[in-house]
């Protein structure tokens, strides 16, 4: 019997900590082929009490206490402490793993500048770890640091064409493989047809699933609803799922505009409840300024929802099914149009589901497994 190889995954967040990056990592590992040659060990941050990390069969999870205070917001001190504790762990981690998968270049990608950088590695870029994507991790210092870290990786990946194009401005000619996110097949089973809000007496339900940070521009949705005529607006309900430092500002905005009857902040919703939430919604909106590849958008598309976005995904088969918006006014107009045209909502939802059905976590896991095997045999791309 062949000796199984050791794969070390450095993933700074894992549910319930964080957002899309952690959920994508969990999706990848749940779909990892059971008969693979890899023994997987994951290093990640401990969630704040009383929370515990998700359980992932076939994966040994080692958590590091970085004194996290919030599930969905990272402080610089927390990132630094996580990096320091994991670096200390590498000093006694013998023998070295056969390969390393870094899931997100910051903060744990910096470990590639240590002796761990001698190990064949794949660095998966996810979004905010790419200079120019997020103001908090942009500028000359970050570009220089990222370039040094990326140069130590055997292979770079990005989850969308747009993110890869942005990363190439820093990567200095390095090849970047594009491996998209997948979607849980449960969402494909949600009935396409929703009760017509006009006929059933039910409100027209809009859903936004987002970390509440500036880059996500959730205020566009609030402003858009304020621009819709009050007689129509009273039949609309917006549910905002997620949490973050923008929550207080957004809530104040809702109160000042008199939109409290129409807008609900639901906080973080457990993953097992999301299919029911998508199934009871008529429209999904993502006004974000920048995205790598959004898990929530893929889930909404797979659920058969018409989707309005401010930024394309970079995948033509997905983008041609989405409605584009470029301002709160255009968003208000699109909402009003889809509110008044249920047949168009259904058609957009059908097309969205068809496109999303081609994105599976099993395919993503196989793609990463092939890359890891390749870099293990020939470390530099």
ZISUL-V829099 format. One record per residue. RES is the residue in three letters. SS is DSSP state (helix for helix, strand for strand, loop for the rest). OMEGA is omega in degrees with one decimal (* if undefined). Layout:
BEGIN
RES:SS:OMEGA, RES:SS:OMEGA
END
This chain:
BEGIN
UNK:loop:-178.9, UNK:loop:177.9, UNK:loop:179.4, UNK:loop:-178.0, UNK:strand:-179.2, UNK:strand:176.7, UNK:strand:175.1, UNK:strand:176.4, UNK:strand:176.8, UNK:strand:-178.8, UNK:strand:-171.2, UNK:loop:177.9, UNK:loop:179.0, UNK:loop:-178.5, UNK:loop:12.2, UNK:loop:179.3, UNK:loop:170.0, UNK:loop:-176.7, UNK:loop:-172.1, UNK:helix:-178.5, UNK:helix:179.5, UNK:helix:179.4, UNK:helix:177.4, UNK:helix:177.9, UNK:helix:177.7, UNK:helix:177.5, UNK:helix:177.9, UNK:helix:-174.4, UNK:helix:175.9, UNK:helix:-177.7, UNK:loop:-177.1, UNK:loop:-177.4, UNK:loop:-175.5, UNK:loop:-176.8, UNK:loop:-177.2, UNK:loop:-179.3, UNK:loop:-173.3, UNK:strand:163.7, UNK:strand:-171.2, UNK:strand:172.4, UNK:strand:-177.2, UNK:strand:173.1, UNK:strand:-176.3, UNK:strand:-179.8, UNK:strand:172.7, UNK:loop:174.8, UNK:loop:176.7, UNK:loop:177.3, UNK:loop:4.6, UNK:loop:-172.2, UNK:loop:175.1, UNK:loop:177.6, UNK:loop:177.7, UNK:loop:175.3, UNK:loop:-179.4, UNK:loop:-179.4, UNK:loop:178.5, UNK:loop:-177.3, UNK:strand:174.3, UNK:strand:-176.7, UNK:strand:176.3, UNK:strand:-177.4, UNK:strand:-179.0, UNK:strand:-177.5, UNK:loop:178.3, UNK:loop:175.3, UNK:loop:179.6, UNK:loop:179.3, UNK:loop:-177.2, UNK:loop:178.3, UNK:loop:-166.5, UNK:loop:176.3, UNK:loop:-179.1, UNK:loop:171.0, UNK:loop:-179.2, UNK:helix:-179.4, UNK:helix:179.0, UNK:helix:178.3, UNK:helix:-179.0, UNK:helix:-179.7, UNK:helix:176.7, UNK:helix:179.5, UNK:helix:-178.9, UNK:helix:-177.7, UNK:helix:178.5, UNK:helix:175.4, UNK:helix:177.1, UNK:helix:-179.7, UNK:helix:-179.8, UNK:helix:-177.0, UNK:helix:179.7, UNK:loop:-175.7, UNK:loop:179.7, UNK:loop:-7.2, UNK:loop:178.5, UNK:loop:175.1, UNK:loop:177.0, UNK:loop:177.5, UNK:strand:179.4, UNK:strand:170.3, UNK:strand:178.1, UNK:strand:-175.6, UNK:strand:-175.2, UNK:loop:-172.1, UNK:loop:179.8, UNK:loop:3.8, UNK:loop:-166.7, UNK:helix:174.3, UNK:helix:179.7, UNK:helix:177.9, UNK:helix:176.7, UNK:helix:175.6, UNK:helix:176.6, UNK:loop:179.0, UNK:helix:178.1, UNK:helix:178.3, UNK:helix:176.3, UNK:helix:-176.8, UNK:loop:175.3, UNK:loop:-171.7, UNK:strand:170.2, UNK:strand:178.4, UNK:strand:-177.9, UNK:strand:178.0, UNK:strand:-170.9, UNK:loop:-178.8, UNK:loop:-176.4, UNK:loop:177.2, UNK:loop:179.1, UNK:loop:179.0, UNK:loop:-177.9, UNK:loop:-179.4, UNK:loop:-175.9, UNK:loop:-179.5, UNK:helix:-178.5, UNK:helix:-178.4, UNK:helix:178.8, UNK:loop:-179.4, UNK:loop:-174.9, UNK:helix:-179.0, UNK:helix:-177.5, UNK:helix:178.9, UNK:helix:179.0, UNK:helix:179.3, UNK:helix:-179.7, UNK:helix:-179.1, UNK:helix:179.0, UNK:helix:179.9, UNK:helix:-176.7, UNK:helix:179.4, UNK:helix:179.4, UNK:helix:-178.2, UNK:loop:177.2, UNK:loop:-179.2, UNK:strand:175.5, UNK:strand:173.2, UNK:strand:171.9, UNK:strand:-175.8, UNK:loop:174.9, UNK:loop:178.3, UNK:helix:-179.7, UNK:helix:179.1, UNK:helix:177.7, UNK:helix:179.0, UNK:helix:177.4, UNK:helix:-178.6, UNK:helix:-178.4, UNK:helix:176.1, UNK:helix:178.6, UNK:helix:-167.5, UNK:helix:174.9, UNK:loop:173.6, UNK:loop:177.5, UNK:loop:174.2, UNK:loop:178.3, UNK:strand:177.5, UNK:strand:177.6, UNK:strand:176.5, UNK:loop:-176.4, UNK:loop:171.1, UNK:loop:173.2, UNK:loop:179.1, UNK:strand:178.1, UNK:loop:-177.2, UNK:helix:177.8, UNK:helix:-176.2, UNK:helix:-179.8, UNK:helix:-178.4, UNK:helix:-179.7, UNK:loop:-179.8, UNK:loop:-178.4, UNK:loop:-174.8, UNK:loop:173.7, UNK:loop:175.9, UNK:loop:178.1, UNK:loop:-176.5, UNK:helix:179.5, UNK:helix:-175.5, UNK:helix:-173.8, UNK:helix:-176.1, UNK:loop:177.2, UNK:loop:178.5, UNK:loop:173.4, UNK:strand:-170.5, UNK:strand:177.2, UNK:strand:-178.1, UNK:strand:170.6, UNK:strand:178.1, UNK:strand:-169.8, UNK:loop:165.6, UNK:loop:-174.0, UNK:loop:176.5, UNK:loop:-174.7, UNK:helix:-174.1, UNK:helix:-176.4, UNK:helix:174.6, UNK:loop:178.7, UNK:loop:178.3, UNK:helix:175.6, UNK:helix:-180.0, UNK:helix:178.8, UNK:helix:179.9, UNK:helix:-179.9, UNK:helix:179.3, UNK:helix:179.6, UNK:helix:-177.8, UNK:loop:178.8, UNK:loop:-176.7, UNK:loop:-176.5, UNK:helix:-178.6, UNK:helix:176.1, UNK:helix:-176.4, UNK:helix:-178.4, UNK:loop:178.1, UNK:loop:-177.0, UNK:strand:174.1, UNK:strand:177.0, UNK:strand:176.0, UNK:strand:179.4, UNK:strand:-178.7, UNK:strand:179.8, UNK:loop:-178.4, UNK:loop:179.2, UNK:loop:-173.5, UNK:loop:179.5, UNK:loop:-174.2, UNK:helix:-177.4, UNK:helix:-179.9, UNK:helix:-179.4, UNK:helix:179.9, UNK:helix:176.9, UNK:helix:179.0, UNK:helix:179.1, UNK:helix:-179.1, UNK:helix:-177.7, UNK:helix:-179.5, UNK:loop:179.1, UNK:loop:-175.2, UNK:loop:-177.6, UNK:loop:178.3, UNK:loop:-175.8, UNK:loop:-170.3, UNK:strand:178.8, UNK:strand:171.2, UNK:strand:-174.6, UNK:strand:-176.4, UNK:strand:-179.3, UNK:loop:179.1, UNK:loop:178.7, UNK:loop:-175.6, UNK:helix:-177.5, UNK:helix:179.1, UNK:helix:-174.4, UNK:helix:178.4, UNK:helix:177.9, UNK:helix:179.4, UNK:helix:177.1, UNK:helix:-176.9, UNK:helix:179.8, UNK:loop:-174.6, UNK:loop:178.9, UNK:loop:-173.6, UNK:strand:176.4, UNK:strand:-179.2, UNK:strand:176.4, UNK:strand:-176.8, UNK:loop:-172.7, UNK:loop:177.9, UNK:loop:-179.4, UNK:loop:176.5, UNK:loop:167.6, UNK:loop:167.6, UNK:loop:-169.9, UNK:loop:173.5, UNK:helix:-176.8, UNK:helix:179.0, UNK:helix:178.4, UNK:helix:179.0, UNK:helix:179.3, UNK:helix:178.6, UNK:helix:179.2, UNK:helix:178.6, UNK:loop:178.6, UNK:loop:179.9, UNK:loop:166.3, UNK:strand:-173.1, UNK:strand:174.8, UNK:strand:-177.0, UNK:strand:176.7, UNK:loop:-179.9, UNK:loop:178.3, UNK:loop:178.8, UNK:loop:-174.4, UNK:loop:176.8, UNK:loop:-171.9, UNK:helix:-177.2, UNK:helix:176.0, UNK:helix:-172.0, UNK:helix:-176.8, UNK:loop:178.0, UNK:loop:-173.6, UNK:loop:172.0, UNK:strand:-177.8, UNK:strand:175.8, UNK:loop:-179.4, UNK:loop:179.1, UNK:loop:174.1, UNK:helix:179.1, UNK:helix:179.5, UNK:helix:176.6, UNK:helix:177.9, UNK:helix:179.9, UNK:helix:179.8, UNK:helix:177.8, UNK:helix:-178.9, UNK:helix:-179.8, UNK:helix:-177.6, UNK:helix:173.7, UNK:helix:-174.6, UNK:helix:-174.7, UNK:loop:-178.3, UNK:helix:179.4, UNK:helix:177.6, UNK:helix:175.3, UNK:helix:-178.5, UNK:helix:-179.6, UNK:helix:177.8, UNK:helix:179.6, UNK:helix:178.0, UNK:helix:-179.7, UNK:helix:178.8, UNK:helix:179.0, UNK:helix:-179.7, UNK:helix:-179.5, UNK:helix:-176.5, UNK:helix:-177.1, UNK:loop:179.6, UNK:loop:-176.3, UNK:loop:-177.2, UNK:strand:176.8, UNK:helix:176.9, UNK:helix:177.4, UNK:helix:179.1, UNK:helix:-179.8, UNK:helix:179.0, UNK:helix:179.1, UNK:helix:179.0, UNK:helix:178.4, UNK:helix:177.6, UNK:helix:178.9, UNK:helix:-179.7, UNK:helix:177.1, UNK:helix:-179.9, UNK:helix:-178.1, UNK:helix:177.1, UNK:helix:178.7, UNK:helix:-178.3, UNK:loop:-166.0, UNK:loop:-176.7, UNK:loop:179.5, UNK:loop:*
END
